[in-house]
């Protein structure tokens, strides 16, 4: 179990690649926060992880956290939940993404473009903002305790 005891946030974890990432990391022993804009989808994935892994002796836990990766306050709530439950976050799998319907670029509205940009690019900014502060603080605490 290569990820035993690690805490991982998987955005877009309610379906597709994110669901696969969450399930694989949990099988490897990680505690997984399944984040998705679609709360019921995140709950389904977390429940399936719990059912599959319940028979194993050592495995990670899965917790569903509904949230919008384009919103700073949702990133804050996601990280707060991870810290409250497991004390730290070691990995963030920024998997959430979106696109507009397949059509000529000149037919893409500004609102559609802004949504794609926010989900696919700005989420990385919020992720780094929240993750780097916590990683730096945990490293500093580890150095001061040695």
C-alpha positions as CSV (number, residue, x, y, z in Angstrom):
1,X,0.0,0.0,0.0
2,X,2.1,2.8,-1.4
3,X,-0.1,5.6,-0.2
4,X,-0.9,4.3,3.3
5,X,-1.7,7.2,5.6
6,X,-1.5,9.9,3.0
7,X,-4.4,12.3,2.6
8,X,-5.4,13.2,-1.0
9,X,-7.9,15.6,-2.5
10,X,-9.3,14.5,-5.8
11,X,-11.3,17.3,-7.6
12,X,-13.8,16.1,-10.2
13,X,-13.9,12.9,-8.3
14,X,-17.6,12.2,-8.9
15,X,-17.1,10.5,-12.3
16,X,-14.7,9.7,-15.1
17,X,-11.0,9.9,-14.5
18,X,-11.5,11.5,-11.1
19,X,-13.6,8.6,-9.9
20,X,-10.8,6.2,-11.1
21,X,-8.1,8.2,-9.4
22,X,-10.1,8.3,-6.1
23,X,-10.7,4.6,-6.1
24,X,-7.1,3.7,-7.0
25,X,-5.6,6.0,-4.4
26,X,-8.0,4.5,-1.7
27,X,-7.0,1.0,-2.7
28,X,-3.4,2.1,-2.2
29,X,-4.2,3.1,1.4
30,X,-4.8,6.8,1.0
31,X,-7.5,8.8,2.8
32,X,-9.4,10.4,-0.1
33,X,-11.5,13.5,-0.2
34,X,-13.8,13.1,-3.2
35,X,-14.6,16.6,-4.4
36,X,-17.2,17.3,-7.1
37,X,-19.6,20.1,-8.0
38,X,-22.2,17.3,-8.2
39,X,-22.5,16.4,-4.5
40,X,-24.6,13.1,-5.0
41,X,-21.9,11.9,-7.5
42,X,-19.2,12.5,-4.9
43,X,-21.2,10.7,-2.3
44,X,-21.7,7.8,-4.6
45,X,-18.0,7.4,-5.2
46,X,-17.1,7.7,-1.6
47,X,-19.8,5.1,-0.7
48,X,-18.5,2.7,-3.3
49,X,-15.0,3.1,-2.0
50,X,-16.2,2.4,1.5
51,X,-18.1,-0.7,0.4
52,X,-15.3,-2.2,-1.7
53,X,-12.6,-1.6,0.9
54,X,-14.6,-2.5,4.0
55,X,-13.4,-6.1,3.9
56,X,-9.7,-5.2,3.7
57,X,-7.6,-4.8,6.9
58,X,-5.7,-1.7,5.8
59,X,-7.2,0.8,3.6
60,X,-7.9,4.5,3.3
61,X,-11.1,6.3,4.0
62,X,-13.2,8.2,1.5
63,X,-15.1,11.4,2.3
64,X,-17.3,13.2,-0.1
65,X,-17.1,17.0,-0.2
66,X,-19.3,18.9,-2.6
67,X,-17.7,22.1,-3.9
68,X,-17.0,24.4,-6.8
69,X,-13.3,24.5,-7.7
70,X,-13.7,28.0,-9.1
71,X,-14.5,29.4,-5.7
72,X,-12.0,30.4,-3.1
73,X,-14.3,29.7,-0.2
74,X,-15.0,26.1,-1.5
75,X,-11.2,25.4,-1.6
76,X,-10.9,26.8,1.9
77,X,-13.8,24.5,3.1
78,X,-12.2,21.5,1.3
79,X,-8.8,22.0,2.9
80,X,-10.3,22.7,6.3
81,X,-12.3,19.4,6.2
82,X,-9.1,17.5,5.3
83,X,-7.1,19.1,8.1
84,X,-9.9,18.6,10.6
85,X,-10.2,14.9,9.7
86,X,-6.6,13.9,8.9
87,X,-4.4,16.7,10.0
88,X,-2.7,17.4,6.7
89,X,-2.9,17.0,2.9
90,X,0.0,15.5,1.0
91,X,-1.5,15.3,-2.6
92,X,-4.0,17.3,-4.6
93,X,-5.2,15.6,-7.8
94,X,-6.6,18.6,-9.7
95,X,-8.7,16.6,-12.1
96,X,-11.9,18.7,-12.4
97,X,-12.3,20.2,-15.9
98,X,-15.0,21.3,-18.3
99,X,-15.4,22.5,-21.9
100,X,-18.0,24.1,-24.1
101,X,-20.1,22.2,-26.6
102,X,-18.2,21.4,-29.8
103,X,-18.7,24.4,-32.0
104,X,-16.7,27.0,-34.0
105,X,-14.6,29.1,-31.6
106,X,-16.4,32.3,-32.8
107,X,-19.7,30.9,-31.6
108,X,-18.4,30.4,-28.0
109,X,-19.9,33.0,-25.8
110,X,-17.8,35.0,-23.3
111,X,-19.7,33.3,-20.4
112,X,-18.8,29.9,-21.8
113,X,-15.2,30.9,-22.2
114,X,-15.1,32.4,-18.7
115,X,-16.5,29.1,-17.2
116,X,-14.0,26.9,-19.0
117,X,-11.1,29.2,-18.0
118,X,-12.3,29.3,-14.3
119,X,-12.6,25.5,-14.0
120,X,-9.5,24.6,-16.0
121,X,-7.1,27.3,-15.1
122,X,-8.2,29.4,-12.1
123,X,-8.8,26.3,-10.0
124,X,-5.1,25.7,-10.1
125,X,-4.5,29.1,-8.6
126,X,-6.9,28.4,-5.7
127,X,-5.4,25.0,-5.2
128,X,-1.9,26.3,-5.0
129,X,-2.9,29.1,-2.7
130,X,-4.5,26.8,-0.2
131,X,-2.2,23.8,-0.6
132,X,1.2,25.7,-0.5
133,X,0.3,27.6,2.7
134,X,-0.5,24.3,4.5
135,X,2.4,22.4,3.1
136,X,4.8,25.2,4.1
137,X,3.3,25.3,7.6
138,X,3.5,21.5,8.1
139,X,7.2,21.5,6.9
140,X,8.0,24.3,9.2
141,X,6.4,22.5,12.1
142,X,8.3,19.3,11.2
143,X,11.6,21.2,11.2
144,X,11.0,22.8,14.5
145,X,10.1,19.5,16.2
146,X,13.4,17.9,15.3
